[in-house]
């Protein structure tokens, strides 16, 4: 959530930045925010004045009674009753305006970092790096949805029977490969200094608002209405919310957490080869890295997080590229986002497997997550996260890129100690 003080002090810069995110009615939303804030301040000032008068009256009445000035005391009591009524009304007005202001701020996305390129669609994203060799086959490569049937490692029909489309069943070597990937990703993160946490898979409404999933992505989340809980779309939500309403000593920074969770998303119901098989699911596994940082070095830490994700992809022997998302493609919450894509040899296209984002103070302002320095000054923290990594498309790329003519599917050497086998056959 943007800060009103920043909006007020840098209005033109804010509008220009929001236009980069294709929010072309930003000026109207900004004017709405400032109008509500002006009204809120006026009510607050009036309320403060009446409370001061009421406090002074409360002090004077006993002295007037003591001095025998009963008539003056009674008049002041009557005034006090009026003041209480007016204060109550102003309190209600202020509460309503606070809610209006919060709702208006919820409509505003984060400001993109100055390095975010202009653009409307994913075609306008900037390729920062491309690394690795794209596999060449002397036979017709099969897509992963054919490979999983051939080797009987994932069953979509059974998942559809038990739950519905987008909920696959992993079995045999398929299940062991999933477990191997999760353990490998967690080990690499803990070796890099991340503290592993096991977080809940359901969160309350306050948590979903805290990280910006609500109200922006309400239709994309599964909602357990009886308890008003939401199934998490990413481990970012519960892990970042560990620090909601927390003041962190700057000497504790950066805070680095990693967590594995299943993730749940309702938005996967489109058709076509681009979402076939493992390309898009309603439930999938992901290891997430999260950092809480001081504003002075959050972009350096973002680079370190991206380097960590790149090292994972290189360890898995997958060709990959890194994209800097343009203004029209970057998420509602992010100030800067780098997407990682791996090349799928059989599908002959790039598959997104990770996003690494710096949210600056956008989430921290919602979370009331602050940093305290040696002088007891408090500033909003910066929050960052990245997928390290999301499994379905990684799994698809491993299966497709490592298929052989006769031996089966080769397992990347770094995973063999985790799997206990070298081939799926």
ZIHUUR-V778198 format. One record per backbone hydrogen bond with DSSP energy under -0.5 kcal/mol. NH is the residue of the N-H (numbers start at 1). CO is the residue of the C=O. If there is no record, write none. Layout:
BEGIN
nh=NH co=CO
nh=NH co=CO
END
This chain:
BEGIN
nh=7 co=3
nh=8 co=4
nh=9 co=5
nh=10 co=6
nh=11 co=8
nh=14 co=10
nh=15 co=11
nh=16 co=12
nh=17 co=13
nh=18 co=14
nh=19 co=15
nh=20 co=16
nh=21 co=17
nh=21 co=18
nh=22 co=19
nh=23 co=18
nh=24 co=22
nh=26 co=23
nh=28 co=25
nh=29 co=25
nh=30 co=26
nh=31 co=27
nh=32 co=28
nh=33 co=29
nh=34 co=30
nh=35 co=31
nh=36 co=32
nh=37 co=33
nh=38 co=34
nh=39 co=35
nh=40 co=36
nh=41 co=37
nh=42 co=38
nh=43 co=39
nh=44 co=40
nh=45 co=41
nh=46 co=42
nh=47 co=43
nh=48 co=44
nh=49 co=45
nh=50 co=46
nh=51 co=47
nh=52 co=48
nh=53 co=49
nh=54 co=50
nh=55 co=51
nh=56 co=52
nh=57 co=53
nh=58 co=54
nh=59 co=55
nh=60 co=56
nh=61 co=57
nh=62 co=58
nh=63 co=59
nh=64 co=60
nh=65 co=61
nh=66 co=62
nh=67 co=63
nh=68 co=65
nh=69 co=64
nh=70 co=68
nh=73 co=69
nh=74 co=70
nh=75 co=71
nh=76 co=72
nh=77 co=73
nh=78 co=74
nh=79 co=75
nh=80 co=76
nh=81 co=77
nh=82 co=78
nh=83 co=79
nh=84 co=80
nh=85 co=81
nh=86 co=82
nh=87 co=83
nh=88 co=84
nh=89 co=85
nh=90 co=86
nh=91 co=87
nh=92 co=88
nh=93 co=89
nh=94 co=90
nh=95 co=91
nh=96 co=92
nh=97 co=93
nh=98 co=94
nh=99 co=95
nh=100 co=96
nh=101 co=97
nh=102 co=98
nh=103 co=99
nh=104 co=100
nh=105 co=101
nh=106 co=102
nh=107 co=103
nh=107 co=104
nh=108 co=105
nh=109 co=107
nh=110 co=332
nh=113 co=335
nh=116 co=113
nh=124 co=121
nh=125 co=122
nh=126 co=324
nh=127 co=125
nh=128 co=126
nh=128 co=322
nh=129 co=322
nh=131 co=320
nh=141 co=139
nh=146 co=143
nh=147 co=143
nh=148 co=144
nh=150 co=146
nh=151 co=147
nh=153 co=148
nh=154 co=148
nh=155 co=169
nh=156 co=154
nh=159 co=155
nh=160 co=156
nh=161 co=157
nh=162 co=158
nh=163 co=159
nh=164 co=159
nh=167 co=164
nh=169 co=155
nh=170 co=168
nh=171 co=153
nh=174 co=171
nh=176 co=172
nh=177 co=173
nh=178 co=174
nh=179 co=175
nh=180 co=176
nh=181 co=177
nh=182 co=178
nh=183 co=179
nh=184 co=180
nh=185 co=181
nh=186 co=182
nh=187 co=183
nh=188 co=184
nh=189 co=185
nh=190 co=186
nh=191 co=187
nh=192 co=188
nh=193 co=190
nh=194 co=189
nh=195 co=256
nh=196 co=194
nh=197 co=258
nh=199 co=197
nh=203 co=230
nh=205 co=228
nh=208 co=204
nh=209 co=205
nh=210 co=206
nh=211 co=207
nh=212 co=209
nh=213 co=208
nh=214 co=208
nh=217 co=213
nh=218 co=215
nh=220 co=217
nh=221 co=217
nh=221 co=218
nh=224 co=222
nh=224 co=229
nh=225 co=223
nh=227 co=224
nh=228 co=224
nh=229 co=224
nh=230 co=203
nh=231 co=222
nh=232 co=201
nh=237 co=234
nh=239 co=235
nh=240 co=236
nh=241 co=237
nh=242 co=239
nh=243 co=240
nh=244 co=241
nh=245 co=367
nh=246 co=243
nh=248 co=246
nh=248 co=370
nh=250 co=372
nh=252 co=249
nh=253 co=250
nh=254 co=292
nh=255 co=292
nh=256 co=254
nh=257 co=290
nh=258 co=195
nh=259 co=288
nh=261 co=286
nh=263 co=284
nh=264 co=232
nh=265 co=282
nh=266 co=220
nh=270 co=268
nh=275 co=272
nh=276 co=273
nh=279 co=276
nh=280 co=277
nh=282 co=166
nh=283 co=166
nh=284 co=263
nh=286 co=261
nh=287 co=389
nh=288 co=259
nh=288 co=286
nh=289 co=386
nh=290 co=257
nh=291 co=384
nh=292 co=255
nh=293 co=291
nh=293 co=382
nh=297 co=294
nh=298 co=294
nh=301 co=297
nh=302 co=298
nh=303 co=299
nh=304 co=300
nh=305 co=301
nh=306 co=302
nh=307 co=303
nh=308 co=304
nh=309 co=305
nh=310 co=306
nh=311 co=307
nh=312 co=308
nh=313 co=309
nh=314 co=310
nh=315 co=311
nh=316 co=312
nh=317 co=314
nh=318 co=313
nh=320 co=131
nh=321 co=341
nh=322 co=129
nh=323 co=339
nh=324 co=126
nh=325 co=323
nh=325 co=337
nh=327 co=117
nh=328 co=119
nh=329 co=326
nh=330 co=326
nh=335 co=358
nh=336 co=358
nh=338 co=356
nh=339 co=323
nh=339 co=337
nh=340 co=354
nh=341 co=321
nh=342 co=351
nh=343 co=319
nh=344 co=349
nh=345 co=343
nh=348 co=344
nh=349 co=344
nh=351 co=342
nh=353 co=340
nh=354 co=340
nh=356 co=338
nh=357 co=355
nh=357 co=385
nh=358 co=336
nh=359 co=357
nh=359 co=383
nh=362 co=359
nh=365 co=361
nh=366 co=362
nh=367 co=363
nh=368 co=364
nh=369 co=364
nh=370 co=246
nh=370 co=368
nh=371 co=379
nh=372 co=248
nh=373 co=377
nh=376 co=373
nh=379 co=371
nh=381 co=369
nh=382 co=293
nh=383 co=360
nh=384 co=291
nh=385 co=357
nh=386 co=289
nh=387 co=355
nh=388 co=287
nh=388 co=386
nh=390 co=353
nh=391 co=285
nh=394 co=390
nh=395 co=391
nh=396 co=392
nh=397 co=393
nh=398 co=394
nh=399 co=395
nh=400 co=396
nh=401 co=397
nh=402 co=398
nh=403 co=400
nh=404 co=408
nh=409 co=424
nh=410 co=402
nh=410 co=408
nh=411 co=422
nh=415 co=412
nh=416 co=412
nh=416 co=413
nh=417 co=413
nh=418 co=415
nh=419 co=415
nh=420 co=416
nh=424 co=409
nh=425 co=423
END
